[in-house]
Amino acid sequence: MTDTSVVDIQAGRIPGFFRQALQCEPDGRQRDLPVLPATRLLIDLEVQEASVDLNRMMHVILSDLGATLQIFKLAGQVYGCADACPVRIEDCISDLGLRECMAALSAPTIIHDDLRDGIADMWSHSREVAQHAKLAAEATQDIHPEEAYLVGLCHAIGRLPQLLGWVPPADRTMDDAETGVELAKRWLLPHFVVESLLDMQMPRSHSPWPGIVQSAHRNASRPPFDCVFSRDPRTRFLHAV
């Protein structure tokens, strides 16, 4: 795998497929990700309350892959540096402001009918793996459960360009694992998410993430699509080299 940095991506020194997948809209914004209608409804109801329950809103957002990524992407756009970005959703909301976060979650996203089932399946699978990853982390003393949840939630984001129709399948030049790493870097996702995607693609003996995600997959329902991280990490590593 080529270790493409954020600077390389922004400078355009990336494969044609990935440059197309990350192309900006005419106004210069990055592509918006779908947020489930139920998530938007729950957030709208929460905002209408006399006082906003930050903890409850955090859980609503974290139950939705698209909503979670939208908030982290917003933080990346505002701070412009991964080291400066918050690594928790509640900190993003507190730092960026409720109005800005709600605007990011309300961004219009057209979901074609033929994509709805695929999006629902991936969002559900990501959430289930995240929940099991958190449980696996709680059984250890070295891994923060909230970090494990985010790792599980984001473990399959490399499927997004294909799933959301950002590029035709024939134009793909990178596999899901490699694409996930590059998306995480581009969007300035928390460092442990980037590290987990790198570790799951090129396993290192001292990294806990491949084991956590593999354990979560074994306990989660089998997804109705081919999830690259449900395979043995050693098989992926041999394929990569």
Rosetta silent file (secondary structure, phi, psi, omega in degrees, C-alpha in Angstrom):
SEQUENCE: MTDTSVVDIQAGRIPGFFRQALQCEPDGRQRDLPVLPATRLLIDLEVQEASVDLNRMMHVILSDLGATLQIFKLAGQVYGCADACPVRIEDCISDLGLRECMAALSAPTIIHDDLRDGIADMWSHSREVAQHAKLAAEATQDIHPEEAYLVGLCHAIGRLPQLLGWVPPADRTMDDAETGVELAKRWLLPHFVVESLLDMQMPRSHSPWPGIVQSAHRNASRPPFDCVFSRDPRTRFLHAV
SCORE:     score description
SCORE:     0.000 S_00000001
   1 L     0.000  137.703  176.165    0.000    0.000    0.000 S_00000001
   2 L   -82.611  126.820 -178.739    1.190    3.496   -0.818 S_00000001
   3 L   -83.722   81.622 -177.273    1.213    5.657    2.285 S_00000001
   4 L   -80.121  124.815 -178.791   -0.428    8.707    0.723 S_00000001
   5 L   -85.023  167.416  176.601   -0.427   11.694    3.052 S_00000001
   6 H   -59.416  -39.261  179.202   -3.112   14.346    3.364 S_00000001
   7 H   -61.725  -43.308  178.810   -0.749   16.789    1.643 S_00000001
   8 H   -60.184  -42.698 -178.980   -0.324   14.368   -1.268 S_00000001
   9 H   -64.669  -45.996 -178.551   -4.081   14.004   -1.581 S_00000001
  10 H   -66.343  -29.311 -179.314   -4.724   17.726   -1.502 S_00000001
  11 H   -82.609   -6.347  178.002   -1.956   18.292   -4.057 S_00000001
  12 L    88.203    7.929 -178.860   -3.534   15.793   -6.414 S_00000001
  13 L   -88.767   61.781 -178.003   -0.713   13.223   -6.278 S_00000001
  14 L  -139.215  163.354  179.096   -3.088   10.289   -5.937 S_00000001
  15 L   -57.978  152.624 -176.726   -4.567    7.649   -8.252 S_00000001
  16 H   -56.756  -41.372  179.986   -7.231    8.808  -10.698 S_00000001
  17 H   -58.618  -46.486 -173.762   -9.994    6.801   -9.011 S_00000001
  18 H   -72.795  -33.352  176.428   -9.378    8.308   -5.611 S_00000001
  19 H   -62.314  -40.898  176.996   -9.069   11.831   -6.957 S_00000001
  20 H   -65.659  -41.820 -177.295  -12.477   11.377   -8.591 S_00000001
  21 H   -63.259  -29.815 -175.992  -13.965    9.883   -5.442 S_00000001
  22 L  -103.059    6.823 -176.989  -12.869   12.884   -3.379 S_00000001
  23 L   -58.504  145.923 -176.337  -13.625   15.624   -5.867 S_00000001
  24 L   -86.358  160.538  173.832  -15.334   18.600   -4.276 S_00000001
  25 L   -71.832  167.851 -177.993  -18.707   20.033   -5.103 S_00000001
  26 L   -54.528  -29.902 -178.800  -18.780   23.318   -7.096 S_00000001
  27 L   -85.142    3.922  176.052  -18.797   25.367   -3.897 S_00000001
  28 L    92.891   -5.232 -179.814  -15.582   23.688   -2.744 S_00000001
  29 L   -78.708  155.286  172.359  -17.121   21.496   -0.044 S_00000001
  30 L   -73.346  162.388  179.312  -16.364   17.830    0.269 S_00000001
  31 L   -61.360  138.734  176.408  -19.092   15.364   -0.593 S_00000001
  32 L   -82.525  151.476  177.787  -21.770   14.991    2.060 S_00000001
  33 L  -104.048  147.850 -179.604  -22.568   11.582    3.489 S_00000001
  34 L   -63.633  140.662  171.389  -26.108   10.268    3.953 S_00000001
  35 L  -117.157  129.419 -175.347  -27.664   10.644    7.397 S_00000001
  36 L   -60.799  141.121  179.441  -30.529    8.296    8.126 S_00000001
  37 H   -53.960  -39.172 -179.459  -33.988    9.958    8.294 S_00000001
  38 H   -63.818  -35.326  178.439  -34.574    8.524   11.780 S_00000001
  39 H   -65.435  -45.764 -179.954  -31.346   10.155   12.984 S_00000001
  40 H   -62.139  -40.317  179.941  -32.360   13.543   11.637 S_00000001
  41 H   -63.636  -45.875 -179.557  -35.788   13.231   13.237 S_00000001
  42 H   -62.717  -39.343  179.949  -34.349   12.342   16.658 S_00000001
  43 H   -69.134  -41.962  177.524  -31.888   15.223   16.481 S_00000001
  44 H   -59.259  -42.512  178.577  -34.592   17.668   15.405 S_00000001
  45 H   -64.809  -38.282 -179.957  -36.716   16.588   18.355 S_00000001
  46 H   -65.975  -42.533 -178.120  -33.763   16.947   20.703 S_00000001
  47 H   -65.821  -28.557 -178.928  -32.942   20.455   19.495 S_00000001
  48 L   -75.568  -11.568  177.959  -36.527   21.561   20.070 S_00000001
  49 L   -68.905  158.900 -179.566  -36.249   20.793   23.780 S_00000001
  50 L   -60.851  -35.331  175.800  -35.726   23.656   26.239 S_00000001
  51 L  -136.257  140.757 -176.433  -32.232   22.331   26.932 S_00000001
  52 L   -87.095  129.154  176.136  -30.174   20.003   24.771 S_00000001
  53 L   -86.949  101.494 -175.390  -28.973   16.759   26.328 S_00000001
  54 H   -61.224  -38.407 -178.583  -25.449   16.504   24.905 S_00000001
  55 H   -66.285  -41.724  179.627  -25.026   12.906   25.989 S_00000001
  56 H   -67.861  -40.427  178.367  -28.253   11.797   24.329 S_00000001
  57 H   -64.128  -39.269  178.260  -27.411   13.685   21.138 S_00000001
  58 H   -58.492  -44.676 -178.084  -23.949   12.111   21.103 S_00000001
  59 H   -67.687  -35.404  177.118  -25.467    8.626   21.222 S_00000001
  60 H   -63.189  -46.009 -179.391  -27.901    9.448   18.408 S_00000001
  61 H   -64.219  -44.616 -176.902  -25.045   10.651   16.190 S_00000001
  62 H   -70.280  -12.875  176.161  -22.793    7.710   17.033 S_00000001
  63 L   -83.371   -4.602 -174.695  -25.537    5.271   16.059 S_00000001
  64 L  -126.433  115.155 -178.675  -25.358    6.597   12.494 S_00000001
  65 H   -57.585  -45.514 -178.711  -22.185    6.160   10.428 S_00000001
  66 H   -63.225  -42.863  179.479  -23.014    9.048    8.112 S_00000001
  67 H   -63.518  -42.797  179.699  -23.801   11.445   10.951 S_00000001
  68 H   -61.760  -46.713 -179.613  -20.596   10.538   12.769 S_00000001
  69 H   -66.040  -37.049  178.522  -18.449   11.054    9.685 S_00000001
  70 H   -60.350  -41.968 -179.560  -20.173   14.348    8.865 S_00000001
  71 H   -68.045  -44.266  179.017  -19.298   15.757   12.290 S_00000001
  72 H   -66.860  -36.635  176.587  -15.688   14.610   12.143 S_00000001
  73 H   -63.220  -39.932  177.355  -15.352   15.917    8.600 S_00000001
  74 H   -60.968  -44.624  178.057  -16.657   19.299    9.790 S_00000001
  75 H   -60.566  -40.831  178.655  -14.047   19.334   12.554 S_00000001
  76 H   -63.124  -39.637  179.054  -11.363   18.515    9.999 S_00000001
  77 H   -67.735  -36.055 -178.502  -12.456   21.371    7.752 S_00000001
  78 H   -75.337  -46.153 -174.980  -12.480   23.829   10.660 S_00000001
  79 H   -87.809  -29.464  174.952   -9.220   22.822   12.329 S_00000001
  80 L    68.298    7.560 -178.017   -7.356   21.713    9.210 S_00000001
  81 L  -150.762  128.480 -176.345   -4.979   19.529   11.180 S_00000001
  82 H   -59.745  -37.204 -177.439   -5.553   16.059   12.573 S_00000001
  83 H   -66.524  -25.877 -177.479   -3.614   16.812   15.758 S_00000001
  84 H   -91.332  -14.292 -175.416   -5.883   19.766   16.559 S_00000001
  85 L   -75.405  142.621  172.436   -9.188   18.024   15.857 S_00000001
  86 L   -62.993  151.287 -178.996  -11.346   16.688   18.697 S_00000001
  87 L  -111.252    4.053  177.019  -11.490   12.902   18.859 S_00000001
  88 L  -125.394  143.159 -178.662  -14.888   12.653   20.573 S_00000001
  89 H   -60.617  -41.381 -178.510  -18.262   13.591   19.115 S_00000001
  90 H   -63.486  -34.034  177.079  -19.283   15.456   22.265 S_00000001
  91 H   -70.937  -35.813  175.994  -16.127   17.579   22.050 S_00000001
  92 H   -59.907  -46.765 -178.984  -16.843   18.321   18.392 S_00000001
  93 H   -63.457  -43.086 -178.821  -20.306   19.578   19.282 S_00000001
  94 H   -66.500  -41.425 -176.256  -18.990   21.661   22.186 S_00000001
  95 H   -77.108  -40.960 -173.712  -16.094   23.136   20.194 S_00000001
  96 H   -86.813  -24.649 -179.077  -17.802   23.703   16.855 S_00000001
  97 L   100.306  142.115 -176.179  -21.189   24.768   18.157 S_00000001
  98 H   -62.387  -42.024 -176.555  -24.594   23.129   17.967 S_00000001
  99 H   -62.311  -44.278 -179.073  -25.800   25.212   15.021 S_00000001
 100 H   -65.572  -40.536  179.466  -22.815   24.319   12.838 S_00000001
 101 H   -67.127  -39.996  179.126  -23.082   20.624   13.667 S_00000001
 102 H   -65.952  -35.118  177.233  -26.802   20.546   12.966 S_00000001
 103 H   -64.508  -38.672  178.759  -26.185   22.223    9.607 S_00000001
 104 H   -65.646  -35.380 -179.741  -23.678   19.507    8.727 S_00000001
 105 H   -79.836  -16.954 -178.571  -26.214   16.815    9.590 S_00000001
 106 L   -99.443    3.532 -179.413  -28.969   18.532    7.641 S_00000001
 107 L   -57.045  131.774 -177.917  -26.949   18.852    4.431 S_00000001
 108 L   -64.248  127.699  178.233  -29.129   17.698    1.540 S_00000001
 109 L  -133.353  116.433 -179.601  -28.085   14.258    0.337 S_00000001
 110 L   -83.879  122.114  177.725  -29.963   12.574   -2.468 S_00000001
 111 L  -111.236  113.460  179.041  -30.186    8.811   -1.989 S_00000001
 112 L   -68.689  150.971 -176.468  -31.352    6.966   -5.063 S_00000001
 113 H   -56.442  -36.088 -177.542  -33.828    4.168   -4.495 S_00000001
 114 H   -74.632   -6.128  178.664  -31.378    1.536   -5.694 S_00000001
 115 H  -102.184  -15.829 -171.227  -28.894    2.618   -3.001 S_00000001
 116 H   -58.519  -47.753 -177.664  -31.224    2.671    0.009 S_00000001
 117 H   -64.540  -41.233  179.508  -30.965   -0.998    0.910 S_00000001
 118 H   -63.707  -41.137  178.206  -27.184   -1.011    0.535 S_00000001
 119 H   -65.477  -45.785  179.554  -26.797    2.069    2.729 S_00000001
 120 H   -60.644  -40.930 -179.837  -29.132    0.671    5.382 S_00000001
 121 H   -64.434  -45.281 -177.417  -27.222   -2.628    5.384 S_00000001
 122 H   -69.642  -40.174  179.403  -23.813   -0.986    5.745 S_00000001
 123 H   -62.117  -42.971  179.791  -24.973    1.495    8.398 S_00000001
 124 H   -65.666  -44.546  179.345  -26.506   -1.374   10.399 S_00000001
 125 H   -62.331  -44.849 -179.146  -23.429   -3.576   10.010 S_00000001
 126 H   -61.815  -42.152  179.684  -21.075   -0.758   11.032 S_00000001
 127 H   -65.643  -41.000 -179.149  -23.132    0.008   14.126 S_00000001
 128 H   -67.079  -43.428  177.198  -23.284   -3.648   15.166 S_00000001
 129 H   -62.276  -38.893  178.726  -19.537   -4.148   14.726 S_00000001
 130 H   -61.335  -43.642 -179.675  -18.947   -0.941   16.705 S_00000001
 131 H   -63.793  -42.149  179.324  -21.059   -2.194   19.597 S_00000001
 132 H   -71.422  -32.807  176.533  -19.232   -5.527   19.714 S_00000001
 133 H   -65.241  -38.720  177.444  -15.859   -3.798   19.408 S_00000001
 134 H   -63.882  -42.536  178.276  -16.731   -1.683   22.437 S_00000001
 135 H   -63.369  -40.853  178.534  -17.693   -4.795   24.393 S_00000001
 136 H   -63.028  -39.547  179.898  -14.432   -6.479   23.410 S_00000001
 137 H   -68.283  -34.796 -179.901  -12.474   -3.429   24.569 S_00000001
 138 H   -65.778  -19.478  178.449  -14.310   -3.362   27.902 S_00000001
 139 L   -85.307   -1.458  178.258  -12.933   -6.845   28.559 S_00000001
 140 L  -115.717  175.286  177.686   -9.383   -5.471   28.359 S_00000001
 141 L  -115.233   -1.626 -172.654   -7.494   -2.846   30.340 S_00000001
 142 L  -108.118  -10.996 -174.108   -5.472   -1.343   27.508 S_00000001
 143 L  -120.339  130.441  179.260   -8.092   -0.147   25.015 S_00000001
 144 L   -74.385  124.974 -177.324  -10.544    2.694   25.542 S_00000001
 145 H   -57.762  -36.401 -179.072  -14.058    1.388   24.776 S_00000001
 146 H   -69.044  -34.772  175.466  -15.156    4.623   23.105 S_00000001
 147 H   -67.080  -41.203  178.932  -12.155    4.485   20.774 S_00000001
 148 H   -62.192  -37.958  178.668  -12.939    0.853   19.984 S_00000001
 149 H   -60.663  -46.949 -179.361  -16.518    1.830   19.153 S_00000001
 150 H   -65.547  -38.047  176.672  -15.347    4.416   16.609 S_00000001
 151 H   -60.362  -46.269  178.556  -12.849    1.966   15.145 S_00000001
 152 H   -64.628  -40.550 -178.715  -15.614   -0.578   14.674 S_00000001
 153 H   -63.449  -36.894 -174.535  -18.016    1.990   13.262 S_00000001
 154 L   -97.696    5.783 -169.723  -15.492    3.188   10.665 S_00000001
 155 L   -63.873  -23.829 -174.937  -13.877   -0.144    9.837 S_00000001
 156 L  -116.324   24.205 -176.541  -15.536   -0.492    6.413 S_00000001
 157 H   -66.085  -14.230  176.784  -15.568    3.114    5.157 S_00000001
 158 H   -64.110  -16.212  177.326  -13.493    2.035    2.168 S_00000001
 159 H   -79.461  -14.415 -170.465  -16.746    0.747    0.653 S_00000001
 160 H   -59.908  -46.933 -179.167  -18.311    4.212    0.616 S_00000001
 161 H   -56.626  -41.834  178.660  -17.145    5.464   -2.815 S_00000001
 162 H   -71.179  -45.104 -177.254  -18.497    2.357   -4.506 S_00000001
 163 H   -62.007  -42.189 -174.638  -21.643    2.142   -2.369 S_00000001
 164 L   -89.794    1.948  175.669  -22.586    5.798   -2.838 S_00000001
 165 L    71.959   28.653  179.161  -21.800    5.843   -6.541 S_00000001
 166 L   -68.251  -31.606  176.832  -19.028    8.429   -6.332 S_00000001
 167 L  -141.603  150.552  175.300  -17.170    6.618   -9.107 S_00000001
 168 L   -64.735  144.102  179.758  -18.099    3.833  -11.512 S_00000001
 169 H   -54.351  -32.449 -177.711  -16.835    0.414  -10.356 S_00000001
 170 H   -66.481  -20.152 -177.924  -14.769    0.124  -13.546 S_00000001
 171 H   -89.898    0.693 -175.201  -12.684    3.148  -12.473 S_00000001
 172 L   -74.123  132.260  178.286  -11.602    1.628   -9.152 S_00000001
 173 L  -122.987   -2.692  178.607   -7.849    1.178   -8.764 S_00000001
 174 L  -128.619  151.098  178.335   -7.630    0.577   -4.995 S_00000001
 175 L   -82.061  175.242 -175.793   -9.267   -2.032   -2.798 S_00000001
 176 H   -61.069  -38.433 -177.530  -11.631   -1.237    0.071 S_00000001
 177 H   -64.444  -46.829 -179.820   -8.911   -1.470    2.709 S_00000001
 178 H   -65.914  -41.264  178.630   -6.617    0.986    0.965 S_00000001
 179 H   -61.994  -39.605  178.778   -9.475    3.328    0.147 S_00000001
 180 H   -60.201  -42.404  178.039  -10.550    3.344    3.802 S_00000001
 181 H   -60.535  -46.671 -176.539   -7.098    4.464    4.922 S_00000001
 182 H   -67.949  -37.401  176.224   -7.029    7.302    2.406 S_00000001
 183 H   -63.660  -43.934 -179.531  -10.544    8.475    3.283 S_00000001
 184 H   -60.381  -39.223  178.069   -9.684    8.511    6.996 S_00000001
 185 H   -69.655  -44.452 -178.409   -6.618   10.631    6.286 S_00000001
 186 H   -60.255  -42.352 -176.528   -8.457   12.950    3.931 S_00000001
 187 L   -87.041    2.220  179.256  -11.254   13.558    6.416 S_00000001
 188 L    55.185   45.475  176.343   -8.828   13.939    9.346 S_00000001
 189 L   -67.521  161.297 -178.798  -10.582   11.254   11.366 S_00000001
 190 L   -49.847  144.569 -173.192   -9.208   10.549   14.878 S_00000001
 191 H   -56.366  -35.562 -177.573   -5.673    9.177   14.816 S_00000001
 192 H   -71.882  -25.361  174.090   -6.674    5.839   16.318 S_00000001
 193 H   -69.219  -45.811  177.260   -9.194    5.288   13.496 S_00000001
 194 H   -59.868  -46.831 -179.336   -6.479    5.917   10.900 S_00000001
 195 H   -61.224  -39.227 -178.691   -4.084    3.671   12.796 S_00000001
 196 H   -66.128  -39.309  179.207   -6.683    0.909   13.053 S_00000001
 197 H   -67.847  -38.227  175.245   -7.340    0.948    9.311 S_00000001
 198 H   -65.223  -44.060 -177.482   -3.618    0.816    8.617 S_00000001
 199 H   -67.460  -34.199 -179.293   -3.159   -1.970   11.164 S_00000001
 200 H   -75.705  -23.460  177.452   -6.045   -3.990    9.803 S_00000001
 201 H   -84.952  -43.325  180.000   -4.642   -3.750    6.295 S_00000001
 202 L  -123.157   79.847 -170.995   -0.995   -4.391    7.208 S_00000001
 203 L   -56.272  138.885  173.725   -1.229   -6.181   10.576 S_00000001
 204 L  -116.591  143.349 -172.312    1.434   -5.526   13.197 S_00000001
 205 L   -61.372  -29.438 -175.360    2.011   -7.962   16.003 S_00000001
 206 L   -94.198   -1.214 -177.393    1.643   -5.350   18.745 S_00000001
 207 L   -86.108  133.396  179.730   -1.521   -3.695   17.429 S_00000001
 208 L   -83.958  -15.696 -168.052   -4.795   -4.585   19.196 S_00000001
 209 H   -66.273  -45.093  178.552   -7.095   -3.313   16.432 S_00000001
 210 H   -57.143  -40.978  179.211   -7.174   -6.278   14.021 S_00000001
 211 H   -65.295  -39.883  179.272   -8.039   -8.591   16.923 S_00000001
 212 H   -63.101  -47.762 -178.117  -10.728   -6.247   18.214 S_00000001
 213 H   -68.960  -38.879  177.295  -12.405   -5.915   14.823 S_00000001
 214 H   -62.120  -43.116  177.787  -12.083   -9.635   14.086 S_00000001
 215 H   -61.967  -43.042  179.061  -13.679  -10.431   17.451 S_00000001
 216 H   -61.906  -40.422  179.418  -16.485   -7.947   16.753 S_00000001
 217 H   -64.820  -39.176 -179.571  -17.100   -9.537   13.365 S_00000001
 218 H   -64.575  -30.829 -177.717  -17.334  -13.009   14.848 S_00000001
 219 H   -92.299  -15.352 -179.701  -20.024  -11.833   17.257 S_00000001
 220 L   -88.282  163.160  175.840  -21.945   -9.662   14.792 S_00000001
 221 L   -66.673  147.803  178.998  -24.451  -10.854   12.233 S_00000001
 222 L   -68.291  125.937 -177.871  -23.004  -11.734    8.866 S_00000001
 223 L   -71.806  152.267  178.932  -23.432   -8.684    6.573 S_00000001
 224 L   -79.737   20.177  177.088  -25.289   -9.104    3.263 S_00000001
 225 L  -142.884  166.964 -178.674  -22.188   -7.792    1.461 S_00000001
 226 L   -82.552  107.313  177.995  -18.516   -8.702    1.314 S_00000001
 227 L   -97.701  118.513 -173.761  -16.786   -6.865    4.160 S_00000001
 228 H   -59.397  -29.141 -175.114  -13.032   -7.044    3.672 S_00000001
 229 H   -87.950    6.194  170.890  -12.351   -6.968    7.398 S_00000001
 230 H   -87.167   -5.076  178.649  -14.345  -10.108    8.064 S_00000001
 231 L   -89.542  166.481  178.549  -11.457  -11.983    6.450 S_00000001
 232 L   -65.971  126.247 -179.207   -8.297  -13.181    8.149 S_00000001
 233 H   -56.013  -32.950 -178.836   -5.842  -10.224    8.437 S_00000001
 234 H   -66.929  -34.152  176.932   -2.959  -12.489    7.376 S_00000001
 235 H   -66.064  -41.670  178.805   -4.770  -13.264    4.123 S_00000001
 236 H   -64.910  -38.726 -178.740   -5.218   -9.561    3.438 S_00000001
 237 H   -64.905  -43.993  179.636   -1.570   -8.892    4.203 S_00000001
 238 H   -64.205  -35.887  178.298   -0.377  -11.592    1.796 S_00000001
 239 H   -67.581  -37.672 -176.856   -2.714  -10.215   -0.856 S_00000001
 240 H   -66.447  -36.337 -177.551   -1.387   -6.679   -0.311 S_00000001
 241 L   -92.282    0.000    0.000    2.238   -7.660   -0.836 S_00000001
